[in-house]
Amino acid sequence: MILCIGTDRLIGDSLGPLTGSLLEKEAGKSFYVYGTLDDTVHACNLTRTLSRIKKKHPCSTVIAVDASLGTEYKVGSVFIRPGSLKPGLGVCKDLPAAGDISITGIAGVQNSQPYLTLQTTRLSLIMAMAEEICACILAVCS
């Protein structure tokens, strides 16, 4: 079960939906993917999506993918950790934690204007991280 969080309306926050679309294209129906460019999982529908996942797939391990903000030297890095991630933290949103395993890609530098950072992030950076995450998930799951 892969939960890819983010929106296609901000380049810097599109890591999740891009990864979800790549996974869906490459893996087909090999595993469930929530959150693609065509059907995003974002702040407004995250709680409902988490409830649906819990109801439809109660025993599944959930891998959550999301963009995050960090320090300058970590931009472009991808981190995989056990445990959930906290979506929206970089833009001061209080959203529920998601996932049993978390994968985050650092899309930009954390600063006082996080939305501006996410708006001005280079698409090539996000695409490269999405491709890397997709390849890693496919390698582990095959």
LINWOGI-V464928 format. One record per backbone hydrogen bond with DSSP energy under -1.0 kcal/mol. CO is the residue of the C=O (numbers start at 0). NH is the residue of the N-H. Records with the same first field share a line. If there is no record, write none. Layout:
CO->NH / NH
//
This chain:
0->62
1->33
2->64
9->12
10->13
13->17
14->18
15->19
16->20
17->21
18->22
19->23
20->24
21->25
22->26
23->27
26->29
31->1
33->3
38->35
40->5
41->44 / 45
44->48
45->49
46->50
47->51
48->52
49->53
50->54
51->55
52->56
56->59
61->99 / 100
62->2
63->102
64->4
65->104
67->106
69->109
70->73
71->74
73->76
76->105
78->103
80->101
84->97
85->88
87->90 / 92
88->91
97->84
99->82
100->63
101->80
102->65
103->78
104->67
105->75
107->69
112->116
113->117
114->118
115->119
117->11
121->125
122->126
123->127
124->128
125->129
126->130
127->131
128->132
129->133
130->134
131->135
132->136
133->137
134->138
135->139
136->140
137->141
//
